[in-house]
């Protein structure tokens, strides 16, 4: 099968690797779609993702795959089901490490409930926490749109972990697909006022449409001054949805006494100096950069409910669809900054 491999030095190439094997509690899937995560995939490509140093690596972790074969003990998947979050496990052909590997023609999913029922749950060598989040997609949701559910579940799980509460104020830095999802969910969860910081004027309308009450362009506006004018006592939350340490520095001046700085974006700069001379006396800094797959799974029904009511429209967050047959050109898209929202890779 074909798989997109990176050397961790900025290079990507399509390589022929063996189709993955699977055990009695797993199923083999043929990939249908996979989203490009600019927070994780691009940093793995550049060799800058914290804690990841095994190369060459197979990329992709926002996939949707259709079950084509399954193990004898699998009860949660049927042939033909579309399933979220398939991965490659281990090292393919003894060479290619798993950077989750969903930019491949085939991958595997595991049946968490079947394993738990057999007494092989968390802690057992056969079990992976990822299996919780490998959930079946309703048949009426197209595969390209279904790939967005991976991001949606991650962000909703983060909102819950950060402790967002209705009626509380929030500043969100960033209006890419993740930032816009935070804006949308803040609105749906009843937070407000919602302030968004963008870096291009064309993002202002997108943030307002997602539910923002105020939007400022950080390149043309003194963000801290404008927000402190609106909220003299500070805001309840700030969210870094970019991965920029300057956001954390600015947030020191924005959160109220007892407020929370929420860091979700993954920065490639792993060190910074914190100056809290202008901060309130009491505040907290909450990093959440590797979501719990169990918590993602627990977010799934709410995501589906919002999609059903039309309050959440996956296609609103997708700007580009690239055929897997053309995935060798992915580096050109990344290098030119051509992707405005989410890019989804579609498999034939």
C-alpha positions in Angstrom: 0.0 0.0 0.0 1.0 3.6 -0.3 1.8 5.7 2.7 2.9 9.3 3.2 6.3 9.3 5.0 8.3 12.2 6.4 12.0 12.3 7.3 11.5 14.9 10.0 13.6 17.4 8.1 10.8 19.0 6.1 10.6 16.3 3.4 7.5 14.1 2.6 7.2 11.3 0.0 4.8 8.6 -0.9 6.4 5.2 -0.1 5.2 1.6 -0.8 4.8 -0.2 2.6 3.2 -3.5 3.6 -0.5 -3.5 4.4 -1.0 -3.7 8.3 -1.8 -6.9 10.0 -4.6 -7.1 12.7 -5.5 -9.3 15.6 -8.8 -10.9 16.7 -9.9 -7.6 18.4 -9.1 -5.3 15.5 -10.4 -4.5 12.0 -8.7 -3.6 8.8 -10.0 -0.4 7.2 -9.5 1.2 3.8 -9.0 4.9 4.3 -11.7 7.2 3.0 -10.5 10.6 4.2 -8.0 12.2 6.6 -7.6 15.8 7.8 -4.3 17.6 7.8 -3.5 18.9 11.3 -1.3 22.0 11.0 -0.6 21.8 14.8 0.8 18.3 14.8 1.4 17.0 11.2 3.4 20.1 10.2 5.6 20.0 13.3 6.3 16.3 12.8 7.3 17.0 9.3 9.7 19.7 10.6 11.0 17.5 13.4 9.6 20.0 16.0 6.9 18.0 17.7 7.7 17.6 21.4 8.4 14.1 22.4 8.4 12.7 18.8 11.8 11.7 17.4 11.3 8.4 15.6 11.8 8.8 11.9 11.1 8.1 9.1 7.4 8.3 10.2 4.1 7.6 8.6 1.8 10.7 8.9 -1.8 11.4 9.6 -4.1 11.1 12.6 -7.5 12.6 11.6 -8.7 9.7 9.5 -11.9 7.9 8.6 -11.7 4.4 7.2 -14.2 1.8 6.0 -14.0 -1.7 7.5 -13.1 -4.3 5.0 -12.0 -7.2 7.2 -12.3 -7.8 10.9 -11.0 -10.1 13.6 -13.0 -13.0 15.0 -13.7 -11.3 18.4 -14.8 -8.0 17.0 -18.4 -7.1 17.9 -18.5 -3.3 17.6 -17.7 -3.0 13.9 -19.4 -4.4 10.8 -18.0 -4.8 7.3 -18.8 -1.5 5.5 -18.8 0.7 8.7 -16.9 3.9 8.5 -14.8 4.4 11.6 -13.0 7.4 13.0 -9.3 7.6 13.9 -7.7 4.5 12.3 -4.0 4.2 12.9 -0.9 2.3 11.9 0.6 0.6 15.0 4.2 -0.3 15.5 6.9 0.0 12.9 5.9 -0.8 9.3 8.4 -3.1 7.5 10.8 -2.6 10.4 11.6 0.9 9.0 8.6 3.3 9.1 7.5 4.5 12.5 4.0 5.4 13.3 3.2 9.1 13.3 -0.3 7.6 13.5 -0.2 6.8 9.8 -3.7 7.6 8.5 -2.3 9.2 5.3 -2.0 5.6 4.2 -4.3 3.4 2.1 -5.0 1.0 4.9 -4.9 1.1 8.7 -6.4 -0.6 11.7 -9.0 0.1 14.4 -9.6 -1.7 17.7 -12.8 -2.8 19.4 -12.5 -1.3 22.9 -15.8 -2.8 24.2 -14.9 -6.3 23.0 -11.5 -6.1 24.7 -13.0 -4.8 28.0 -15.7 -7.5 27.9 -12.9 -10.1 27.5 -11.0 -8.8 30.5 -8.4 -7.1 28.3 -9.1 -3.5 29.0 -6.8 -0.7 30.1 -3.4 -2.0 31.1 -3.6 -5.1 28.9 -0.9 -5.2 26.1 -3.6 -5.6 23.5 -5.5 -2.5 24.6 -4.9 1.1 23.4 -6.7 4.2 24.7 -7.1 5.2 21.1 -9.7 2.4 20.7 -12.2 4.4 22.8 -12.3 7.1 20.1 -12.4 4.7 17.1 -16.2 5.1 16.8 -18.6 4.4 13.9 -19.7 7.3 11.8 -23.4 7.6 10.9 -23.9 6.5 7.3 -25.5 9.9 6.2 -22.3 11.9 7.1 -19.9 12.0 4.0 -16.4 10.8 4.7 -14.8 14.2 3.9 -17.0 15.9 6.4 -16.6 13.1 8.9 -12.9 13.8 9.1 -13.7 17.1 10.8 -15.3 15.2 13.7 -11.9 14.3 15.0 -11.1 18.0 15.5 -14.6 18.6 16.9 -14.3 15.9 19.5 -10.8 17.0 20.6 -11.9 20.6 21.0 -15.1 19.8 22.9 -13.1 17.5 25.2 -10.7 20.4 25.8 -13.6 22.8 26.5 -14.8 20.5 29.2 -11.4 19.9 30.6 -10.7 23.6 30.8 -13.9 24.0 32.7 -15.7 26.5 30.5 -19.0 27.7 32.0 -22.0 29.5 30.5 -22.0 33.2 31.0 -18.2 33.5 31.4 -16.1 35.7 29.1 -13.4 34.3 26.8 -10.7 35.5 24.5 -9.6 33.1 21.7 -6.4 33.6 19.9 -6.5 32.2 16.4 -9.2 31.6 13.7 -7.9 28.6 11.9 -10.1 25.4 12.0 -9.3 24.8 15.6 -9.7 28.4 16.7 -13.0 28.7 14.9 -14.2 25.5 16.5 -13.4 26.9 19.9 -15.4 30.0 19.0 -18.4 27.9 17.8 -18.3 25.7 20.9 -17.9 28.7 23.3 -21.1 30.1 21.7 -23.0 26.8 21.8 -22.0 26.3 25.5 -23.3 29.7 26.4 -20.0 31.5 27.1 -19.9 35.2 26.4 -18.8 37.8 25.6 -16.5 36.0 23.1 -13.5 37.9 21.8 -11.3 36.6 19.0 -7.8 37.7 17.9 -7.0 37.1 14.2 -4.1 38.1 12.0 -5.8 38.8 8.7 -8.9 41.0 8.0 -10.5 38.3 5.9 -10.7 36.2 9.1 -12.9 38.7 10.9 -16.1 37.7 9.1 -15.4 34.0 9.7 -14.9 34.6 13.4 -18.1 36.7 13.7 -20.1 34.0 11.8 -18.8 31.3 14.2 -20.2 33.3 17.1 -17.7 36.0 18.2 -19.0 39.2 19.7 -15.8 41.1 19.1 -12.9 40.4 16.7 -9.6 42.3 16.5 -6.7 42.0 14.0 -3.6 41.7 16.1 -1.4 43.1 13.3 -3.3 46.4 13.2 -4.6 46.7 16.8 -3.2 46.8 20.3 -5.1 43.7 21.4 -4.3 44.1 25.1 -5.5 47.7 25.2 -8.7 47.0 23.3 -9.6 44.0 25.4 -8.8 45.7 28.7 -11.0 48.6 27.6 -13.9 46.2 27.1 -13.1 44.2 30.3 -11.4 46.5 32.8 -11.5 43.7 35.4 -10.2 41.1 33.0 -11.7 38.0 31.3 -12.4 34.6 32.7 -10.5 32.6 30.1 -8.0 33.1 27.3 -7.3 30.3 24.8 -4.2 29.9 22.7 -5.5 28.0 19.6 -2.3 28.9 17.6 0.7 27.6 19.4 2.4 31.0 20.0 4.2 31.8 23.3 3.5 35.5 22.8 -0.2 34.7 23.4 0.7 33.4 26.9 2.5 36.6 27.6 -0.4 38.7 26.4 -2.8 36.6 28.4 -1.1 37.6 31.6 -2.5 41.0 31.2 -6.0 39.9 30.2 -7.3 37.3 32.7 -9.2 38.5 35.7 -8.2 37.5 39.3 -8.9 33.8 39.4 -9.0 33.6 35.6 -7.4 30.8 33.5 -5.0 30.9 30.6 -5.7 27.8 28.4 -3.0 26.6 26.1 -4.2 24.2 23.4 -2.0 25.2 20.5 1.3 23.4 20.2 4.3 25.7 20.0 7.6 24.6 18.5 9.4 27.0 20.9 9.4 25.0 24.2 10.9 27.6 26.4 9.9 31.2 27.4 10.2 33.7 30.2 7.0 34.5 32.0 6.6 38.0 33.3 3.5 38.2 35.6 4.2 41.7 36.8 1.0 42.9 35.1 -1.0 39.9 35.9 -3.7 39.5 38.6 -2.5 38.0 41.9 -4.4 34.7 41.3 -4.6 33.0 38.0 -3.8 29.6 36.5 -2.1 28.3 33.4 -3.6 25.1 31.9 -1.7 23.2 29.2 -3.8 20.7 27.3 -1.9 19.5 24.2 -2.6 15.8 24.0 -6.3 15.2 24.4 -7.6 12.1 26.2 -9.1 9.6 23.7 -11.7 8.5 26.3 -12.8 12.2 26.8 -12.9 12.6 23.0 -15.2 9.5 22.8 -17.4 10.9 25.5 -17.8 14.1 23.4 -19.0 12.3 20.3 -22.8 12.2 21.0 -22.9 15.9 21.6 -21.0 16.6 18.4 -23.4 14.4 16.5 -26.4 16.1 18.1 -25.1 19.6 17.0 -24.6 18.3 13.5 -28.1 16.8 13.4 -29.7 20.2 14.4 -27.6 22.1 11.9 -25.8 24.1 14.7 -22.5 22.6 13.6 -21.8 22.3 9.9 -18.6 20.3 9.2 -18.2 21.7 5.6 -17.9 25.3 7.1 -14.4 24.4 8.4 -13.0 22.8 5.2 -11.3 24.9 2.6 -9.4 22.4 0.6 -9.8 18.8 -0.6 -6.8 17.0 -2.0 -6.9 13.6 -3.6 -4.7 11.0 -2.1 -3.3 10.3 -5.6 -1.9 13.9 -5.4 -0.6 13.8 -1.8 3.0 13.9 -2.9 2.3 17.6 -3.6 1.3 18.3 0.0 4.6 20.0 0.7 3.9 22.6 -1.9 0.6 23.6 -0.1 2.3 23.8 3.2 5.3 25.8 2.0 3.1 28.4 0.2 0.6 28.8 3.1 -2.3 28.2 0.7 -4.5 26.3 3.1 -7.0 28.7 4.7 -9.0 26.4 6.9 -8.8 22.6 7.0 -7.4 20.4 4.2 -9.0 17.0 3.9 -7.2 14.2 1.9 -9.8 12.1 0.0 -9.0 8.5 -0.9 -10.4 7.0 -4.1 
